[in-house]
């Protein structure tokens, strides 16, 4: 935009400048007068002209309405009257004109001051005006009152932040967001409690990380998203895996999230650990069946077994017993052994359902468990001329478990495989390491199972194919006992089969024990003792400022909570803080303006400045870094971060430097 020679002459003669942006044909032309009347009548924008040194030359109705000055009150005055004393002190009005002159245009948003001293949030555009020769003739300035928009934006931001803080603080529920591809984008406290994963360990990873790879009963992760997208919402229950490889029964709700245009933005997931509920449901069912079956049985079976076993022992010591009697003795011995095992299983089920069984946990090698289980199963497999093919890894598979109970589990699976497999066939047992779990597979060549039976076989007193094979012995408690003992070890057991006639495979998953850490002697451990620091906490939210300062005080530091930048700037030169925590969203002077003012104080040349905000995206972090902040922390602050941050700060000045407590502009000065 440039002035004509005629316009320049009119300026020199003291005539009123032409309306900015208006092409004129000469003084007083109809076009000039019409546009001037139009600009003068505008009330939503303050449109006025400045001389090259920043004095007001024109004034429209919008300027009078927004800023409160009548034309005769403001014409000839410097436009810096519209700025706060702090902004004038740091030369902001002059900076705006310099930038406009340098680049032709300058735009900014910030607080401006009305005639009555009140402030409003303004959008300001300053355009440099030059004549045909390029000589600067002044500026046109357009100001818009954005108070309402800022109020709405701030209300929305606070609402979003309160909602985010609410969700992040929820315990007992894992609440997290996925993008449209299923990648995790947010993570709350409840999710960490349930899964064991910290936020930085899951953000950016696909949510399928919680689905056990060999859990045939769980819905496929991709299928879950397709159903949620098609129906808006999908709820399921199934096994999920924690960070330490233990499994838990989860109720998971997946809700598709769309923007205002109907575009899929991602998914909201709410996951609850329902392991206790499922355990109680199973206990209730087991107890009901137990009361119906074990009431007349239980320990009473052990009473007659004892004398029979004693009698067999006597017969085994008789050297004169005949061959027929000896065969009968051995047959009774085998059957008593089998009956004793059934009674033990029944009593174990009773102990488990009543919560009276205890595990004696210790590091055990699953290879040893398998070897002992095979040895104890020889009695059954040799009798049916079956062989056991073993595939064990060379390295140990150490779990934290009860040796006796784990042998009992594997023995039951081998016995079950032998029982339902034809004589002369092979039973395979294999142990492998998968991520942080030990996997044990027992595979047979027996009758197999239909798909609907794969879960039912683990239910108490249920036997697959009992009606078509009534001669099969057993009470249907062995697999129930196996599942209960495996779950008590933090693992899971599952069955798979290609169908009737194609054999079965039972898979046990147990979490591997954490390797023992070497213990260093105390003399080798160096503990850093950090010096106390002087810290300013600047936040217009008083509770936030007070609580953070209190936490820092508890940790041995000298912290001062302040609620306005003006108060902090008054205290800073004498207090000489080592660190300043600054909330970015503050009225009158925001965190960025406060930082600039702090950095202008010579005594704070080595002070560390930390931005606090509810926003933590990469562009937010880049903005604070470019502004000169040393660190960017997202609210609510991770308390575990404060120690390293504060301890690592180099002293701005020696802590014992003189400080006048009377200069303290602390909380009592602002209430």
Secondary structure, DSSP 8 states (H G I E B T S, - for coil): -EE-HHHHHHHHTT-----TT---SSTT-HHHHHHHHHHHH--SEEEEEE-TTSBB----HHHHHHH---HHHHTTSBGGGGS-HHHHHTTHHHHHHHHHHHHSEEEEEEEEE-TTS-EEEEEEEEEEEEETT--EEEEEEEEEE-HHHHHHHHHHHHHHHHHHHHHHH--SSEEEEEETTSBB----HHHHHHH---HHHHTTSBGGGGS-TT-TTS--HHHHHHHHHHHSEEEEEEEEE-TTS-EEEEEEEEEEEE-TTS-EEEEEEEEEE-HHHHHHHHHHHHHHHHHHHTTTSTTHHHHHHHHHHHHHHHHHT-TT--HHHHHHHHHHHHHHHHHHHHHHHHHHHHHHHTT------EEEEHHHHHHHHHHHHHHHHHHTT-EEEEE--SS--EEEE-HHHHHHHHHHHHHHHHHTS-TT-EEEEEEEEETTEEEEEEE--S----TTHHHHTTSTT--TTTTT-TT----S-HHHHHHHHHHHTT-EEEEE-SSTTS--EEEEEEEB---------GGG---------EEEEE-SSHHHHHHHHHHHHHTT-EEEEESSHHHHHHHHHHH--SEEEEES--SSS-HHHHHHHHHTSGGGTT-EEEEEES--SHHHHHHHHHHT-SEEEESS--HHHHHHHHHT---SS-TTS---GGG---GGGT-
